[in-house]
Amino acid sequence: MCSQHRPLYSLVVIALALLSGCSNPSGVRVTEGDQQIGSARTGTVIAVNTATIVHVNEFERLATLRNARTLEDNTFLVTRDSAGNQTATLKTRPQRDGLRTADILEGLPRINDRALPVSLSESERLRKIYRDPVVD
């Protein structure tokens, strides 16, 4: 190796060593939350029971939810982004196999938004506005 290229080669090796120390070998990425849970290492995935938006079909006005099996059919939900801002109002559809789906009534939720049931009074108010179709 030429002696004039040695310093450049050394700098490249040092830069690669430093950059490799910043990588995340597990590929786990925390997308929301700001509190450390117990003694868990940074980047640890913590299972949660909060319903989360995993897919949005804007054309059909339909959202797919994860961790929503415990919600009852026809439950009104409000979705919130990671900053706590309300993004949409949903109403769950009857449960089928797999993930739960919900009709998007107002707004437009985004993937990873949390979906929470509304209060009883808000549910009554929404029930008057968004009536179910009459089936004969």
ChimeraX attribute file (.defattr): number of C-alpha atoms within 10 A of each C-alpha:
attribute: neighborCount
match mode: 1-to-1
recipient: residues
	/A:1	6
	/A:2	5
	/A:3	7
	/A:4	8
	/A:5	9
	/A:6	11
	/A:7	10
	/A:8	11
	/A:9	12
	/A:10	10
	/A:11	11
	/A:12	12
	/A:13	11
	/A:14	12
	/A:15	11
	/A:16	10
	/A:17	11
	/A:18	11
	/A:19	9
	/A:20	11
	/A:21	9
	/A:22	8
	/A:23	9
	/A:24	10
	/A:25	8
	/A:26	8
	/A:27	7
	/A:28	11
	/A:29	11
	/A:30	11
	/A:31	10
	/A:32	11
	/A:33	9
	/A:34	8
	/A:35	6
	/A:36	11
	/A:37	11
	/A:38	6
	/A:39	6
	/A:40	10
	/A:41	9
	/A:42	11
	/A:43	14
	/A:44	13
	/A:45	12
	/A:46	8
	/A:47	7
	/A:48	8
	/A:49	10
	/A:50	13
	/A:51	23
	/A:52	22
	/A:53	24
	/A:54	17
	/A:55	16
	/A:56	19
	/A:57	13
	/A:58	11
	/A:59	6
	/A:60	9
	/A:61	15
	/A:62	21
	/A:63	24
	/A:64	19
	/A:65	25
	/A:66	19
	/A:67	16
	/A:68	20
	/A:69	17
	/A:70	10
	/A:71	17
	/A:72	13
	/A:73	15
	/A:74	16
	/A:75	17
	/A:76	28
	/A:77	25
	/A:78	22
	/A:79	25
	/A:80	21
	/A:81	17
	/A:82	13
	/A:83	9
	/A:84	10
	/A:85	10
	/A:86	17
	/A:87	17
	/A:88	19
	/A:89	23
	/A:90	27
	/A:91	24
	/A:92	23
	/A:93	16
	/A:94	13
	/A:95	17
	/A:96	9
	/A:97	6
	/A:98	9
	/A:99	13
	/A:100	22
	/A:101	25
	/A:102	24
	/A:103	19
	/A:104	23
	/A:105	17
	/A:106	13
	/A:107	14
	/A:108	18
	/A:109	27
	/A:110	18
	/A:111	14
	/A:112	19
	/A:113	24
	/A:114	23
	/A:115	26
	/A:116	19
	/A:117	19
	/A:118	17
	/A:119	12
	/A:120	10
	/A:121	9
	/A:122	12
	/A:123	16
	/A:124	13
	/A:125	11
	/A:126	16
	/A:127	15
	/A:128	9
	/A:129	9
	/A:130	12
	/A:131	8
	/A:132	9
	/A:133	6
	/A:134	5
	/A:135	4
	/A:136	3
